[in-house]
Amino acid sequence: MTTRELGRTGIHVSPIGLGCMQFSAAGILAGFFSPMPQQEADVIVKTALDGGITLFDTAELYGRGESERALAAGLIHAGVAPGGATVATKWRPVGRTASSVGRTIGDRIAALNPFPIDLHQIHFGFGGLSPVRKQVEAMAQLVQAGKIRSVGVSNFTAKQLSAAHALLGEHGIPLASNQIQINLLNRSVEFNGILETAQGLGISLIAYSPLRSGMLTGKFHDNRDLAKAVPRLRRTVHGITDKNLDRTTPLIDAMREIAGAHQATLSQVALAWLITNYGDTVIAIPGASKPHHAAEAAGAMNVALSADETQRLTELSSAVRK
């Protein structure tokens, strides 16, 4: 299977990973997800692994470590040895000083035990009680202490990305990635300098919400009652409205046509576009609330879109993108 490097870290991962936010419905996630039994998470993780997915992304914010623990349990259940999968998590800066990076790493290691933290990310570029530069310095110290393998960021602007890259560079540490929302309905990275900065500095972009919370699967276009059943907060955040369903119909129709030509699903077409359109820069991390979602995501790595198909989707998305 073709892999791509996380920045210039020497860590190679599958082009599509698994986002594990849905493994917890605790805390702020209660408005997004329903509780998931561990047995279900186990099957989802195993299905992803069987399909060739090697990157698993979680965060301490996802249920105060509940998602991390569920992921570790799933990997153990699947028979994965420590180091047998690439594990990424995140430190929450909001309301904290940079010193908590070091104080909380033991909790992150314990939650993910026995799996090492291959990528530790600063979850947001805002909300911290210390300057971002101090947060980055604290992350560098974790690498130097052998507690994490690499450093990434999430939701950083182009300016913050450049600064973090330079700060880590002073320690001889590459900045691995910036986790940011990218999908056919949100291509803002192309216009706010993030994509250009990442490509220029050799930083990966990890695309979260690659299916726009189901908007790009076509299921809400087929059955609008399904959209109404989505938790209100999730509908609001991702713009799952009748108006948006109407205006995205031409794009969805084209995706159906392309999916038919590849014997694929709309989700697979959306994911294949992401990992094709931006070359090796982008890695997509869809979530999976059911095992078949994980299988579908993994299968997208086998969907080879032509240049014409990729361009067609890009042009249609330009009319509706954010």
N, C-alpha and C positions, 0 to 999 in steps of 0.2 A: 504494500500500500504506500502511496505517495504521502510523505509528511511535509510539514513546513516548520522552519525554525522559529522559536519565540524570540523575536528581536535578533540579537547577536549573542545569545546566551549559550548556544550549543545544545539547548534543550529542543528536541524535535517532537512535534505532536501531530495528531490527525487534524486535517483542515476543518473538521467539524467536531466540537466537543459537546459535553452535556452540561447545561446549566442546572444547578441543583437547588435553586431557591424554593421550588415547590415541595421539597422534602420536609418543609416546616410550615405550619399555619399559625405559629405562635407570634405574639407581639404585633408589630406593624403589618405582618403578613396575613393577619386574620381577615383583612379586607380584600385579599387577593386569592387565597387558596382555601380549600377544605383540608382538614387533617388527613394525612396519608399514613396508613399502617406500614410498619417497617417491612413487612413481607412484600408489600407492593413496591417499595423502594428497592428492595433486594432484586426483584425481578427486572425492574427498569435498569438498574446498574448492570446486571448480567447481560441483558439484551443489548445494551449499548456496547459493552465490551465485545460481545460476539459479533457485532456488526463492524468492528474495527475502530471504535472510538477509544481514544487513549487519554483525552484531557477532560477533567472533571472540575467544575468551578463552583465554589460555595463562598460563604462569608460568615463572620461571627454575627453580623446583623440579622441573618436569616434565622430568626427564632432563638437568638442568644446562644448560638452554638448547636442548636438542634439539628439543623441541616448538615453541619459538619459531622456530627456523630452518626447521623443516618447514612451519610455517604461512606464513612469509614466502615460501618457495619455491613453495608452493601458490598463493598470491595472485599471484606473478609469472607462474607458468605459466598462470593464468586470465586474464592480461592486465589485472589491476587496477593502476591508477596509484596512487602514494602519495596517501593521503587518500580513496581510492575505497571503502574499507571501514573500519569502526571496529575498532581493534585494542586489546585490553586485555591487560595482563600483570600480574605480581605480584612484589614483593620479598619474599624470605624473611627474617623477623626472627630465627628460632630460632638461638641461639648467636652472635648478632651485635649490635654496637652500632649506634646510629642513624647514625653516620658512614658506614657501608657503603652507605646509601641513595645518597649522592652518589658514592661510590667505584665502585659497580657499575652506575650508570646507563649508562655508556659501553658496557658489555657487553650490556645490554638493547637499546640502540639498534643496536649492531652485529648482534646476533642477528636483529633484526626488520627490518633494512635492506632496502629503502628506505622502509619504512612507519613513520610517526610513531606514538608511543605516545599514544593518545587517552585511555586510562585506566590509571593505575598504581596498584596496590592493595597495601596491607600485608596479607600473606597470613594472618597469625594475630594475635590480640590477646594472645598469650602467648609465652613462650619467648625473648624478646629480652633482651639484656644492658643495654639502655637503656630508660627508661620510654617508654610508648606516646606520651606527649606530645612527646618528642624525635623520635620516628620521624615523627610527623605534621608537626612543624616542618620536618624534613628534606624531606618530600614537598612542602610548601608552597614551599620554596626551589627545587625543580625546576620547579614551575609558573612561578615568578617568573623563572627563568632561561630559560624557553621550551623546556625539554627534554621536558616532558610537557604534555598539555592539561588533564587533570583528575586528581583524587585520589579513590580509593576505598579501602575496607577489606574484609576478609573474615574471617568467623568471629568478629566482634566482638559482645559483649554489648550490651544496651540502654544500660547505663551508659557503656560505652566509646564507643558510637556518639554519644551526646550530647556527650561530652567532645571527641571528634574534630571534630564539627560546630562546636563553640564555638571550638576552637583555630584551625581553618581560617578561621572567620568573622572572626577578628581580623586576618587578612590579606586579607579580602575575597574569599576563595575558598570556593565551595560544596563540601560533601562530596557526591560523586556517588552513592555506592552502598555497600551492604554485601552481600558475596557469602556466601550461607548456604544450607544444605540446606533445601529446601521441596519437598514432594510430597504426594500423597494419603495416604501412610503416615507422613509426618513433618510435622506442622503446629505444631511447638513455637513458632514465631515468634508465633503467635496468643496464647500464654499466658506468654511470658517477657518481654514488653514490647518486643521487637524490632520487630514490625509496627507497634504503636502509635507508637513513637518515630520510625520511618522515615516514617510517614504524617504525623505532626505536624511534622516538620522538612523534609519535601520531599526525602527520600532514597530512591533506588530500592533494591529488593532484587533481587539477581541470584540466581536459584535454581539451585544446582548439584544434581546427582543427581536431576533431576526425574522420572526413571523408576525410581528406586531400584535402579539397576544391573540393570535388566531385570525386576524384580519386577512392575512395572506394565504390562508388555507382554503378559502372559498366557502367554508361551512356557514358563515353568517350571511353570505350572499344567497346561499341555497335555502336557508331557513332563518328568517329574521327573529323568530321566537327564541332561537338559541342565543342570539345576541342579548335579548332581554333577560336571559337567565344568568348572564355573566355578572359577578358582583359589581355593584355600582362604582366603587372606587376604581376598579380595573377598567371598566367601560370608559370612565371619565379620563383616566390617564392616557389611554391608548386611542381615544376618539372613536370608539365603536358606536357609531350613530347611523341612523337611516341616511342622513345626508352624505356621510363619508362612504357608506356602502354603495350609494348610487353613483358617486363620482369616481369610484375605483372599479366599477364594473367593466369598462373597456380593458383595463389591465388584467383583471381576473379572467376575462374571456380569452385573452391572448395566452395567458398562462395555461388555461385548460387545453388550448390547441397544442401548445408546445409539450405539455405533459402527456397528451395522447400520443404524440410522435415518439416519445421516449418510454412509453409504458410506465410513466412515473406519476406521482401525485403533485398537486399544486405546491404543497409544502416543500417537496424535493426540488421543484423548479426554483422556488424562491431562495432556497439555501444554495443550490448550485450556482445561481446568478451571483450571490454574494461572494463565494469563494473563487469565482471565475473572473468577475468584472474588475476586481481590484488586485488580481494576481496573488502572489504569496503574502501580501501585506495583511490580509484579513483572515481571521479564524472565526467561525460562527459557533455560538453556544446556545442552541435552542433548548428550552426546557422540555420535560416529558412528564405528563401526569398519568400516562398509561404506557405499558410496555410497547404497544404498537407504535406509539409516538417516537420512542427511542429507536426502534427498528427502521422507521421511516426516515428519521434524521440521518442515521448511519447510511442508509441506502442512497441518500443524496450525493454521497461521495462518488457514486458510480454513474451519476447522470452527467454526461459530457455535452454541454450546450455548445452549439456552433457559434462562431463569431456573429453571424447574422441574427441568431436567436437572442444572444446576449444583448446586441445593439437594439433589437426591437423592444425588449423589455425595458432597457434603459430609457429609450425615447418615450415609451408609454408612461413610465413612472415619472418622467419629468413633468408631466401635466398634472400630477396629483401629489408629488413628493412634498415633504416639509422642507 
